[in-house]
Amino acid sequence: MADTNYDDDAVYVRADFDYDPQRDDELALAPGAVIQVLDGGDDAEWLMGRDLATGHEGWFPSNFVSPTDPPPTSPRW
């Protein structure tokens, strides 16, 4: 099993809606996907993030997501 550790200071969001990218630098969203926010602020219309399930990175509209708690970390064996 892969060891998965998440940054305690990072911001995470959960996708509320599907988003189909319009450009190559945008991130596709599916409802329920957890995204680590890499760039953007509270008032940003677009955020840069990494989909934790796929590892893909890109920009996405901030109004398609909601704040969420960090995912649980895998135990270290």
C-alpha positions in Angstrom: 0.0 0.0 0.0 1.3 3.4 -0.9 2.1 5.8 2.0 -0.1 8.9 1.6 0.7 11.9 3.8 -1.0 15.2 3.3 0.2 18.7 4.2 -1.5 19.8 7.4 -1.4 23.5 6.3 -2.8 22.9 2.9 -6.4 23.9 1.9 -8.7 21.2 0.5 -11.9 21.5 -1.4 -14.5 19.1 -2.6 -16.1 19.4 -6.1 -19.8 20.1 -6.0 -20.3 19.9 -9.8 -18.8 18.5 -13.0 -16.5 20.9 -14.8 -15.2 20.2 -18.3 -12.0 22.0 -19.0 -12.1 24.6 -21.7 -8.3 25.0 -21.9 -5.3 22.7 -21.5 -4.3 24.3 -18.2 -7.7 23.6 -16.5 -8.6 20.8 -14.2 -11.6 18.5 -14.8 -13.9 18.2 -11.8 -16.3 15.5 -10.9 -18.7 15.7 -7.9 -17.0 14.4 -4.7 -13.5 14.8 -6.0 -11.1 16.2 -3.3 -8.7 18.8 -4.6 -5.6 20.3 -2.8 -5.6 24.0 -3.5 -2.1 25.1 -4.7 -2.7 28.7 -5.6 -5.5 31.3 -5.2 -7.1 33.1 -2.3 -10.4 33.5 -0.6 -11.7 35.9 -3.2 -10.2 34.2 -6.3 -12.6 33.3 -9.0 -10.2 30.6 -10.2 -8.0 28.3 -8.1 -5.0 26.1 -9.0 -5.2 22.6 -7.6 -4.3 19.0 -7.6 -6.9 16.2 -7.8 -5.9 13.8 -5.1 -7.3 10.8 -6.9 -5.7 11.4 -10.2 -2.7 13.6 -9.5 -3.7 16.0 -12.3 -3.2 19.7 -11.7 -4.9 22.7 -13.2 -7.1 25.7 -12.8 -10.8 25.4 -11.9 -13.6 27.8 -11.0 -13.9 28.4 -7.3 -17.7 28.4 -7.4 -17.7 24.7 -8.3 -16.2 23.6 -5.0 -16.7 23.8 -1.2 -14.2 23.7 1.6 -13.6 20.3 3.1 -11.4 18.7 5.8 -8.1 17.1 4.8 -8.4 13.5 3.8 -7.2 11.0 6.5 -3.6 9.9 6.2 -2.5 6.3 5.7 -0.9 4.7 8.7 2.9 4.3 8.6 3.9 0.6 8.9 
